[in-house]
Each structure stands twice: as C-alpha cells, then as structure tokens.
Amino acid sequence: MKRLRKEVEVFLRCPRSMRILIVSNMIYALVLPVIEIFVAAYVMRNSHAVSRVVTYQLAVYAATPVAFYLNGILLGRVEVKHLYAAGMLLSGVAMMLLMRSGVLTPQGIATYGLAMGLATGLFWANRGFLALATTNDDNRNYYYGVELFVAALAAVAVPALIGWFISGASLYGWLGGTADRAYRMIALAVLGLTVLSAILLERGSFRNPGRTHFVFFRFHALWRRMLALALLKGLAQGYMLTAPAMLIMLLVGQEGTLGMTQAIGGVFSACLLYTVGRITAPHHRMIVFACGLLLFLLGAVSNALFFNAVGVLIFIGCLVLAKPLLDLAYNPIEFQVVDVVSRKEGRNEYAYLFNHEIGLFTGRCLGC
C-alpha cells in the first residue's frame, strides 16, 4: 500500500491537463482492442474472405491522412478537445453502423472502413497533439508508461472477455444463439465508453496550435530521417493490425481463441511497461525500441517458419510485448524531434504531426 500511495502521489504531481488526458485515455483504452482486433474478426466471419479484411484496413488507412488534413484546418476554429472527443464518438458510431450491417459487400466494407478511418484520424491527430502539448521531454516516458500500462491490461482483459462472450452466444444460445447479435451488444458498449471518455475530456483545458500553414514539402534533414522511420513503422503496423485476426481465424480457432491468445503475456507486458516508463530516462529510449524490434522479429520469423497454430501463438505472444515497447520508445523520440525541428524551422508543431501521418500511411499501404 505504501508503494501504491507513492505511485498515486507521482501521478497527482503531474499537471492537471496531463492527468485528465491520461484518465480519458484509460477509459478509451477499453475500446481500442475492439476496434483493432474484433472489427477485422467480424468482417472475416461474415465475408469469409481475407481480401475483404485487407479492403477494410486499406480504407481505414486511406481516410486517416484525410482526417489529419481536415483536422489541421479545423484546429484554427474549433478547440482541440472538441475534435478529440468527436473522434472518439465517431469511432463508436462507425462500429455500430458496421455491426448493424447485414451483408458485407466490398463497396460496403470500403464505406465503413472510410468512416472508421475518418474517426481514427481525428482521434490520433488530436491525441498526438494533446500528448505533445501537455507533456515535456522529462515526463514523456512516465506518461507513455502509464498510458501503455493500462492499454496492455485492456489488451488482456477485453479480448478475453469479448472472445468468451461471442463464443458463449453461439455455444449456450445467448442473444438468440448468434454471434452477430453478440457483436452488436459489444458495439453498444463501445459507444457508451466513447461517450464517457469524451465527457471526461471536456473537463480539461488544452491549448490549440497556432493558426498557421501546416502543409510543407521541404524539411530539415533530421525530420526526413524521422519520416523514414515512420514509413518503416507504418510498414510493420499494416502487418500487426491485419495479420493476427486473420491468422487466428484461419489456423487456430474462432473468437474465443482469438481473445485468449491476445491475453497471453499481457499482464507481464503491462507491469513491464509501467516499470520501464517509470524508471527509464530519455537516453534509454533506443534500447527499449531495439528490444521491441527484436521481439517483433522473433514472432514474425517464428510464424513464417511454422505457419501453423504454434507459430501463430508464438507470434501473438511476441506481439503483445513488442507493440507497446515500440510505442513507449517511438512516441517520445518523435516528440523530441518535433520539439527540436519546430524551433529550428519556426513552424507549427501540427505541421510535423500531419507530415508524420503521411509517412505512416505510405508504410501501412505497403504493409497491407
């Protein structure tokens, strides 16, 4: 209890705006596993086609940079917290519309993917800027350690609970014995969580970026190197977000197996992330990033060599650890580069966040 009180005191010493952002993101962390994993599983279940899962994911990726661009225009007129809350709410609405759809045609999947991409773009554009605006280089490791600690716990509990719920609907006749009805109940819960998270966020006070031009084509050499890293990150993301659901459904089992597999190693991952974020300094970020890359490499190579249920389980287990470690190191590195280059070039920070998203988008398309 003494240790716990100490950790609470550390949290309470953070600026109020940073605390509100962390708590709001904690609530929304319960939504992210559903959007990232089970929407793809729903498409796979109802279409029985890998190509349609990829179509959905590509539509999401295509709409995301468009949302970043529209968000940049709106930031001069609308408060950043309103846009962030809108992104949360739109993601819940988009999921509800998808789950209520009866027949998933390629055109329909692409349309729902575009809607989710717009919501996702609004969400991540403002999430990134708010994290940049409410933290500094000294407390960013802690900020991402706490945020990813909660996200890792959610990545354990949410997929396991949802997988059990969907499988139970089919096995025990809940909700008429159909998995699609279970998916609709999940979508309704997601919408409720997005509303709660948005309401909490509205209690904070956050600065908007300056109302200036944010589309540029020439940048400092350091930022060009950052863009190359963004392209590689996007390349891996295209695989990370698309492959797990398809591999589980094809080689291992159904949603119950998908949920339990996501839970493997998750508790250990959460504790590891909080500890790493709490004790590491800025100069440790490259070591953390390298560890995440090696874990991802180990899982991907194992899956490629075996390409069976065992290979998939090893891959998912490595991914549960690798993905948050990569994010924990990558985001503070990106923000530190933004801090330096924006001062050198005298530009709005959002210009770099928008440009970074273009690099990610290019990599994601190549990944898919």
N, C-alpha and C positions, 0 to 999 in steps of 0.2 A: 504493500500500500504506500509505503514511503517513496518507493521508486515511481509508482504511478502518479503520486502527488507532484513529484519533481517534474515529470513529463507534462502534466497539466499546467504547471507554472511556466514552463518553457513556452507552451502554446499561448498562454494568456499574455506573455510579454510581447508577442507579435502584434503588429499594427492591427487595428480593428478591421479595416478593409480586407486585410490578408486573412484574418480569422473567418470573416463572413464568406469569403470566396472558398476557403478550404471546406467549411461545413456544407455549403451549397454543392460543391463538387463531390463531397462524400455521399450525399443523397443521390446525385445523378450517377455515381459510380455503380449503383444497383441497376441502372438502365443500360449502361454500355455493354455488358456481356450479352444482353438480349439482342441488341442491335447488331453487334459484331459477329455473333455465333448463330443464334436461333432464327434470325430472318433468312440467312442463307440456307439453314436446315429446312425451313418452311417451304422455300422455293424448290429445294431439292425433292422434298416429299411430294409436292403437288405437281411437279413437272417431270420428275424422273429423268432430268437432263442436266448434265454438267454444264453444257453450253449456256443454259439459261441462268445458272448461278453466276457465271462469268459475265453474262449480259447485264444482270442486275448490278454487279460490282463495278463494271465499267461505266454504267450510267451514273452511279453514285460518284465515281471519281471525276467524270466529265462535268457534273454540276457543281462540284465543290469549289474549283477555282472561280467559276462564275459567281458563286455566292460570296467569295472573298472580295471580288471586284465590286459587286453591288454593296457589300458591307462597307468598303472603303468610301464609297460615295455617301452612304447614309450616315457615317460617323460624323460628318460635318453638321448634321441636322438632328440626329437622334442620340440620346445618351447610350453609352456603350452597354450599361447593364440592361437596358430595354432590349437591345439587339441580342445580347447573350441569352436572356430569358426567352426571347422569341425563337431562337434556335433550339432551345430545349423543348419548348412546347410543340414546335413544328415536327420534331423527330417523333414525338409521341403520336401526333395526329397522322403522320405519314405511315407509321407502323399499323395504326388502327385501320386505315384505308386498305393497306395491303392484306391484312388478315381477314378483312370482310370480303375480299375478292374471291369469287368462286373459281373462275377459270384463269389460269396464268398463261396468257399468250405472250409471245416475245415482245409485242408492242406494249402490252400492259405492264410487263415486268420492267421494261425500259422506262415507262412513265413513272412507276412507283420508285424506281431507282433514282430518277432525276429529282423527284420530290424529296426523297431522303437525302440526296446529295446537297440540295439547297439548304435543308435543315442542318446537315452535318457541317457544311461550310460556314454558315452563320455561327454555329456553336464553336467550332475550333478557331475561327478567326478571332472571335472575341475572348475566348478562353485564353488563347496565347497572349493577346494584348493585355488582358487583365492580370495575368501572371507576371508579365514583364513590368507592368505599371505598379503593382503592389509589393514587389519584392526587390531585393538588391542582390549583388553577387555573393554577399556573405551569407544570406539566409535562403538562397535558392535550393541548395542541397537539402536543407531541412524541409522546405515547402514541398518539393517533389518526393522526398522520403515519406512524409505523412500522406500526401495525396495517393501515391502509388501503393503504400501500405494498405489503405482502405480499398483501393482498386483491386489489389491482389486477393484480399479477403472476399470481396464481392465476386471475383473470378472463381473462387472456390464454392461459395455458398449458393450463388444464383444459378449457375449451370446445373449443379447437383439437384437443387430444389425443383427447377423447371423440368429437367430431364425426368425426375421421378413423377412430377405432376402429369406430364404429357404421356409417359408410359402407363401411368395408373389409369388415365382416362380410357386408354384402349383395353387394358387388361381387366379392369374392375368395373367398367361401364359407367364411369363418372361422366357427367355432362352429355349423356346420350351415347357414350362409348366412342366418340370420335375425337381424334387428335386435333382436328381443325378448330373445334369449339374450345378446346384447352388453349390453343394458340390465341384465340380471341380474348379469353379471360386474361391471359398474360399481357396482351396489348392494352387492355383496360387498366391493369395495374401499372403498366409503364406510363400511361398517360397521367395517372394520379401522382406518380413520383415526380414527373416533369413539372407538374403544376406546383407541387410543394417546394421543389428546388428553386423554381422561378420566383415564388413569393418570398422566400428567404433572401434571395439575391437582391431583390428590390429594396431591402433594408440597408444595403451598403451605399457607400459614397465613393465613386470612382471617377478619375479624370478621363476625359476623351483626348485622343491625339489631336495635334494641331490640324486645322482645316487647310491642308496644302495638297499639292500634286503628289500622288503616290505611285504612279506608274513610270518606271525608269528602265532603261536598257543597258546603261553603262554603270558599272560599279567598281569599287575598289578591289584589288587583287585578292585580298583576304575574303571578301564576300563571295567572289567567284569560286574560291576553294570550298566555302561553306555550301554553295549551291551544288557542287559536285558530290558532296557528302549527302545532301538532301536527295539527289537523284538516286544514290545507292540505297538510302533508307526507304524511299518510295518503292524501289525495286523489290526489296525484301517484304515490305508491307503488302504488296499485291499478292504475295505468296502466303504471308502469315494470316491474312484475313479471309482468304478464299479456300486455301487447301484444307485446313483442319476439318471443317464441317463435311466437305466432300469425301475426304479420306475415311472419316468415321462412318459415314452413311454407306460407303461403298465396301469397305474392307473389315469393319469391326462390328457394327450393330446399328441401333436406332438412337433416338434422342436420349434415352436413359443412359446408354453407354457414353454418348457424347458428353452429357452432364457430369457423370462420374469421372470420366477421363480428364476433363478440364480441372477437376478438383485435386488430381494427383499432384502433390508437391506444392499446392497453393498456399497452405498455412505456413510452411517453411519459407516460401518465397516472400510472404507478407512480412514475417518477422525479420528476414534478411534485409528487405528493402528499408524498413523503418530504421534498423540499426545502421545500415550503410548511409542513409540520408542524415542520420543524427550525428555520426562521428566523423564523416569524411569532410575534407576541405576542398576548395576549388581545384587544387593541384592533383587530387586523386581521380578526377573525372575520366582521364584517359585510361586508367587501369580498370575502372568499373565498365567503361564502354568496351574495352577489349575482352573482358570476361563475358559480357553479354554476346558479343560476336562469336566467341569460341563455342558457347553453349548452343547458339543457333546453328552453327556449322555442324556440331556433333549430331544434333537432332535431324537436320536436313540430310546429312550423309547416311545416317542410320536408316532413315525412311527410304532413301533412294536404293540402298543396298538390299534391304529386306523386302520392301513394298508388300507387307502383309500386316496383320493385326499387331504383331510385336513391334514392327518398325514404326507404326503409327503411334502406339503408346509411348515409345521412347521419344519420338518427335514432339508429341504434345507435352510430355513431361519437361523436356528441354525448353520448349517454347514458353511454358508457364513461368520459368525462371528468366529466360533470356529477354523476352519482350519488355518487362518492367525495368530490368537493369539497363537496357539500351535507352529507354525513355528517361530514366533517372539521370543518366550522364549527358545524353544528347541535348535535351532542352536547356539546361543551364549553359552548355557550351554555345548553343545557338544564341541565347540571350546575351551572353557576354560579348560575342562577336557583333551583335546588333548594337549594344551599348557603345562599343569602340568605333565601329564604322559610321554609325549615325552622327557621332560627334565629329569625325573626320570630314564627312561629306555634307554635314549640316542639313540632313534630311529627316523627315518624319519617320518614327520607328515602324509605323504600319507599312511603309513602302517596302521594308525588308521582309516583314511577315507575309505580305502579298506575293512578293517575288519568290520567297521560300516555298510557298504553296505551289507555284508553277513548277519548281524543281521536283517537289514531291509527286505532283500529278504526272509528270513525264515518266518518272520511275515506276509509279503504280501501273500505268498503262503497259509498260514493258514487262512488269511482273506478271500481270494477267495474261 
